[in-house]
Amino acid sequence: MKHALITGGAGFIGSHLADRLLSEGWRVTTVDNFDPFYDPEIKRANVESHFEYDGYKLIEADIRNQDTLRSRLGGDYDVIVHLAAKVAARPSIKDPVEYQEVNVRGAQNLLELARTWGVKQFVFASSSSVYGVNPNVPWREKDHILLPISPYAGTKVSGELMGHVYSRLFGIRFIALRFFTVYGPRQRPDMAIHKFARLMLQNETIPIFGDGSTRRDCTYVTDIVNGIRAAMDYRGSSYEVVNLGNNRTVKLTELVAAMEQALGLKAQLRLMPEQPGDVPQTWADIRKAKRLLDYQPAARLPEGLTNFAHWLFSEGLISKPALAA
């Protein structure tokens, strides 16, 4: 039975990945510190069903503490999937030092453990934010003009480069996956789609930063998990950076219109000044992902938003009568 270590495994993407691996018969060890960036009880609910599997273990620990990780995790892993991080661009501007500590030092700790344990497969969650204000869209991995504009984005660049060092020196296969605006059931409540849905259902105004022309490549969580799963099995080379997006970009005002369709409600908009750290557009060239990982994103935005709305209601996070209000 194969054994995966997932850091951040109680979060949005990590819990979906654990679902997938446990259903395939993997042993899964999750590390999560239940950071209060958002309600830790949401993450505990994400993993509640995982305890039904004998092969599942949850370790509550901080990735900044390598000694704790080493003593509590053992080391018999076939692959490490490192998803844990301090997330989001805007908050990183207020506390860049903590983002550096968690995201850079934390990544190095996991790479050091992989080196000492002899784990040869390492999948790293990077971000589309590393491209920053690079105007050459759709963004391609071979375009090395990275212009990050937030400390968060800078930490992800650092993680990718550190992975290259460990790959060259210590023989660890390092696959960095640049995620593009992931959405779907269990999405973090601070992210735009989740936040907008709640505001719409509560008949409150949606803050639109800028003129609504910013664009995002929105990618459904199941497609992202498929990409991670393929990266876990990838053996073609020792180091790769790969975009995982949808290869379609949608304007913010168009996203709101699609949410109106999914929820059956009219949004009330409030225009706000542009925010530091926000990039004007994201757009993934996914030809490399298709070639190396047979990555084929399937979910269209209307379908994905409908699934997300159903999850909100089924989990009782928003009362369904509000839909008709």
Helices and strands as residue ranges (DSSP letters): E 3-7, H 12-23, E 27-32, H 40-47, G 48-52, E 56-60, H 66-73, E 79-82, H 89-94, H 96-99, I 100-105, H 106-117, E 121-127, G 128-131, H 151-170, E 173-179, E 182-183, H 192-201, E 205-209, E 215-216, E 219-220, H 221-233, E 239-244, E 250-251, H 252-263, E 268-272, H 287-293, H 301-314, G 320-324
